[in-house]
Amino acid sequence: MRKIEVTEAKGTLAQYIRGLSRGPVIFTRRGKPVAALVSVKGNDWESISLSTNPKFTGLIAHSRARQEAEGGIPIEEVRQRLGLAKPRRRP
């Protein structure tokens, strides 16, 4: 990971992208991070879009907090609610 102060960033975007194989580039202003350039190689458009969507990440955080506070639903109850048959056991 490289940290670069915005006022000292002199490279082109292409140069910074070529350097992503060594890790992300974090741009800072007065020492505080303000932007990041990271590789998304190996990811699809939907994953990238969702992982940066504040509504989606908020929903996930809310769901995790609720799961932690209230617990979950046993799989048997989920199957019953959805009217699904129990899976057959393999011999």
PyMOL commands that set and color helices and strands:
alter all, ss='L'
color gray80, all
select helices_A, chain A and resi 6-8+13-22+45-51+54-70+75-82
alter helices_A, ss='H'
color red, helices_A
select strands_A, chain A and resi 2-5+25-29+32-37
alter strands_A, ss='S'
color yellow, strands_A
deselect
rebuild
show_as cartoon
